[in-house]
Structure formats: structure tokens, C-alpha cells
Amino acid sequence: MKPGRMIVFWAITSILFSTAGLAAETRPVYTLDMLFQKALNLSENVKLSEESLYVAEQNKKRALSVLVPRFSAFGGYTRYSEEKFLAGIPVQPKWSSTYGLRLDQSFTLNGKELIALEMSKKAIKKERFTLNNSRETLLMGVANAYYQVLKAEKNMDIARANVDRLRTYKAAVQTRLKLGAVTKTDLFRASAELSGAVSDQIQAASGVKIAEAMLARLIGISTPIHLASPDLSRPNLPEFDLVQLKREAVRRRSDLKALELSRAMSEDEVRFTKSAWWPEIGIEGVWARQDASSEPFAPLRDSMWAKVSLGFSLFDGGLRRADLNQSLSRNRQATLGVSALKKQIAVEVDSAYYNYITRRSTITALTDQRVFARENYKAVTRQFEFGLANSVDVVDANTLLVTTERQWTEAILEGYLSRLKIERATGQLLDHVQTRLKISSSGQ
């Protein structure tokens, strides 16, 4: 390659690598709240719940339309084959027409239409609570995926540090083997431990990719994902009162509020079904104009009348009774559902609380254990260098250190996650996130 072309080639290569590096540097670092914001804006499940709310709002408009009188126009034109007479008297015109306006309204005496309107209003509130519950479920899924990625990344860091330590240890064994201070068995043991650590590192890297893919799918962003990790040295894990948590859960859980509204709607449904035993009144006002080819067939061109009708079903083969029994059964089901959900919520709060307490209580002990494990490894490696410890002691000390590092990291990250689980179990998660993101509680 000529010198001029070589210079151009290296210039282009440098630009490409610098651009790739700049793109990597400018890739955003996501905090948990940033992921929450993206998930609330992009999630299909949330959008489905929003559509259900929209349908409920349209049902209210339909219920309102029944209370408004219907105003309609009608018309008809008839063309006959011929105009006929009988003894000189016209009996069939050549053509005739009728058109006019009609205003009519019908309603049931027990206010069935008003009951339907009230049910539609409650349905809107129910769908709003269901939407909030969908959002909270999504937020909890994002939080769980976020901490899974962080755990995978920390495990990879621990695995990488383990490989570095074992490589240093293997080099020390090789040096001592040349001096005749150790046997080849020690070298074999060091090599085996190093190979196992490399395998763990590969698996840890794969775990990071899998966890990132799950988080990316849940939110709708591309991989790789750079996450901002919370402070592990000073975990923010406050105390909670279990009794107060249970009160908050009963007061704030969106799914419980939605189910209580379903129970109220089932009571309205019973009243709505009973309206089938009430008469239905219809009121009609009509203006009509008639015209025909012969005057005798349209003696009154304009006419107006009003009509009141009363209808009542005397026999329907047991349909009304069956409908009422179904409504009563659905009301009982809703009542039992509310009772069952309250018990389930109490169990969820208990589980989230005790899991949080367990994580919070073990962090202090694991922090001390982590410090001791590090100091123990340093002391054993020094003893090995001076021939006061064997390879088994070094491997055991390293295994203890790796295990402790993983347990300590998992305890803190699970502690953060268990705190969010308490907020989810008590129905406070969405409110806290919306407050931090400055989102109105009415929606996005």
C-alpha cells in the first residue's frame, strides 16, 4: 500500500474508533427512577389498561345518552302502478308520501337508567384503580429486573477479582515450586482453582447479558445498559412498624379499592336486574305531513299527536328470575373476593416486612464477616509466602472471601428491593415514584 493511502486508512480508522468510543461514553447511565419513567411511558400493559379506562369513559357517555330524548325524522314515498277509481271514486292514488319529526323517550319507573349511569361512573373509578395497580406491578417488575442486573454485575466483579487473586496465587506457587518449597500437587490445585474461577467469570458475564436483556425487554431500551448503582457502603434501610403497614395497605391498595368498587357495582347490578319487574313508560310526540296525487287521500296535510305507552312483561319463561339469581351470586362473589383479598394483603405485608427485617439484620453481620474474610485472606497469603501456610489454607481463605463478598452484596441489594416490596405491598410505591418524578396521580 502506498504511503499516502496508508495515512488515509489510519486516519479513517482512528475516526471510527474515536466515534465508537464517544458513543460508548455518551450512552446514558440509568438510575432506577429513570427506568421507572421509561417503563411508565412505553409499557404495553399500561397502555392496555389506559384503553380499558377509555372504554369505561365511553360507557358513561352511552349511559348518559339514554337519559336524553331521541329526536328523529322519518319519511316514506309510495309509487303505484296506476291510479284507480271505483264508480268514479278514487281508491288508489298514483303516489303518496308521508314525512315528519318524532321526539320520544322511554324510562323504567324504578330509575333503571339512573342506576346504569351510576354503575358507569363507578366503572371509571374502578378502571383508574386497575390502571394504578398495573403501573405498580410494572414498577415492581422493573425494580426486580434492575436489582437482578446489579447483582449480576457485582457477581461478575467478584468473579473477576477472584480470577486475579488466583492468578497471583498460581504465580506464587510456581515461584515456590522452583525453589522446592512446594510440590507439583500444589501447582495442580492452584491451576484447577484458577480454571474454575475463569469458568465462573464466563458464567457471570453471561448472567449479566441475560439480566440486561430481560430489563431491556421490560422497558423497551437497547443493550448494553449502564446502571447507576446505589451506595452499598451506606445502605438506606429505615425501620417500619408492621401494624401501621397493614393499616396503610388496607387504605391505599389499588387492587383492593378496585375490588370494593366491583362489589358496589354488583349491588347496583342487583337493583338494575330487579327493574325488569317494573313497568316501562314511553312518551312520544310526532309531527307528520301527508301528501298524495289525489286530494281525497291526503285530506289533512299536517298532523301532530302525543302518545304515552305503558309496557309490562307478564311472562318471560323465568328469564328475569334467572338474571336476578346471577346478579345476587355475583354480588356474593364480590363480597367474598374483598374478604379474601384483605387476608392476602395481610400475608403479603407480613412476608415483605419479615423479609426486609431479615435482610436488614444480616447486613451488619455480613459486613463484619466481609472485613474479617479480607483480612484473613491477606494473612494466609503472607503466611504462604513465608511457608507458614499450605495451599489448602489459601484456597479455603479465598473461597470464604468470595462467598462472603457475594452474600454481602446480595444482602444489600435484596434489602433495597425488599424495601420496595414493602411499598408495593402497602400500595405506596406508585405514589412515591410519581412524587419523585413529579407526575400527577391522575395519569401520565
Secondary structure, DSSP 8 states (H G I E B T S, - for coil): --HHHHHHHHHHHHHHHHHHHHHHHHS-EE-HHHHHHHHHHH-HHHHHHHHHHHHHHHHHHHHHHHTS-EEEEEEEEEE-SS-EEETTEEEE-SEEEEEEEEEEEEEETT-HHHHHHHHHHHHHHHHHHHHHHHHHHHHHHHHHHHHHHHHHHHHHHHHHHHHHHHHHHHHHHHHHHHTTSS-HHHHHHHHHHHHHHHHHHHHHHHHHHHHHHHHHHHHT--SS-EE----SSS-------HHHHHHHHHHH-HHHHHHHHHHHHHHHHHHHHHGGGS-EEEEEEEEEEEEESSGGG-S-SEEEEEEEEEE--S--TTHHHHHHHHHHHHHHHHHHHHHHHHHHHHHHHHHHHHHHHHHHHHHHHHHHHHHHHHHHHHHHHHHHHTTSS-HHHHHHHHHHHHHHHHHHHHHHHHHHHHHHHHHHHTT-HHHHHHHHHT--TT--
